[in-house]
Amino acid sequence: MKRMRKACLSVMCIIWLLMQCVGVPAAALQSDSTVASGSQTVDAAKALESQQKLVETAKAVVVYEKTSGTMVYTWNADGRIFPASMVKLMTALVALDNTDISQKVMVTTSALNRVPVGALRMGLVAGEELTLEQLLYCMMVASANDAAMVIAQHVAGSQEAFIAKMNEKARELGCTDTNFSNVHGLHDEQTYTTARDVCRILLAGLEDPRFEAMFTTAKYTIPATNLSKERTIKTTNNMMLTTSWDYYDQRVTGGRTGSTDAAGRCIAITAEASGMELVCVLMGAEPTYSEDKQVVLRFGSFEEMSEILDYVFDGYALYQLAAKGQIVTQLEVTNGANHVAVQPERSVLTVLPADIDLYTLRWEFVSDNLTAPVEVGTEAGAVQIWHGDICVGQTNLITANSVEVETTLVMPKRPSEMDGRGSWKILLFVVCGIAGVAVVVMLFSAAPKIIRRIKVKNMRRRRRKNRRRAR
């Protein structure tokens, strides 16, 4: 009986396993996992490095590699902070979107009167005529607040109407926690943003060659106007000025600074080295003052940005993990005469630690169920490349060869491709077959005992018969 129970138990286990398998397809890798765990795009939820604070005083930092679209480093990227003159990035972007910058602009008294007393000015005077392009250079290079007010009034008719366009543009760019209440960035509780949103705005601006030219200009000469002599202005970003030996950095190619008591020292730059193009935003750094608090001895924004650049350029490098046209794997094709080779739809570039062993990266394929015939160029799924728990690259896969239908052998459909009725027929057939086997096993297990009982019964019958004869 023990053997019979063991046999029945084994059969029941086999049946249970088959019920789990028949008609149930294997779970596919979710292709949207990079959203939760990827370092690609400015919206990346995970930067390559975000666990440690690399700067002493800054409240927020973002380092984004533009060529590969990799978020390399973040610190409090989505924390709300005051932007100071980072606002002027959006002012320039909206002006370029809405107006011909070659237009002549008349400086008005009403625009100048709305510039707060003590704010940094270009020295524009009412009645002076400049082109909109010249005013944009004054604002972007020299951070002139009077130029910002004149631009807003000319483009939209008023600062309020221009601000509405700024907030609309911020929503369009996907800024998640940004609001503007003025066009220059002088402190207002209702003007706020995040380091990630500033990065979004700057990336959008850099797509326009005119914006990029302004952002990367260290010195600019304004020709003589009807009311002024020729003027030369220089950037407020000392990291771009060769005369600023304390802060000049040849890796820095462009920049915009900002500073108020509430916002601290802010800076957004572009920098290039080792094949990488960085877009860096650092906000809320603290300056070092003289004992009487009247003179700034050190600018925390420039010093801490320099430390960030050293850390990234020394510790990370740009890698091409897959090339467009490169065969990366082969996939099975249902009813196909052969396998299909697949290749990336585009090249995959990413930033990784400079000392990484590329063999430690994990490749995961999300393949579609292909059925012959298959043509060249058919989308066949996607590939994800993982560095630990961070997806550092992803692209669609396309077929590199065609596959004809197999003519000598027709492969049965997978259970997952059959309808529910077909699946249950197979299951019923398998269960019945196994049940029959179980009956046979039980009969074989019971046969020896049955035979022994028959023998014992026959022996007893003969003994009784012999006793009767003896009497």
Buried (B, 14 or more C-beta within 10 A) or exposed (E): EEEBEEBBEEBEEBBEEBEEEBBEEEEEEEBEBBBEBBBBEBEBBBBBBBEEEBBEBBBBBBBBBBBBBBBBBBBBBEBBBBBBBBBBBBBBBBBBBEBEBEEEBBBBEEBBEBBEEEBBBBEBBEEBEBBBBBBBBBBBBBBBBBBBBBBBBBBBEBBEEBBBBBBEBBEEBEBEBBBBBBBBBBBBEEBBBBBBBBBBBBBBBBEBEBBBBBBBBBEBEBEEBEEBEEBEBBBBBBBBBEEBEEBBBEBBBBBBBBBBEEBBBBBBBBBBBEEBBBBBBBBBBBBEEEEEEEEEEBBBBBBBBBBBBEBBBEBBBBBEBBEEEEEBBEBEBBBBBBBBBBBBBEBBBBBBEEEEEEEEBEEBBBBEBBBBBBEEEBEBBBBBBBBEEBBBBBBBBBBBBBBEBBEEEEEEEEBEEBEEEEBEEBBEEBBEEBEEEBEEBBEEBEEEEEEEEEEEEEEEEEEEEEEEEEE
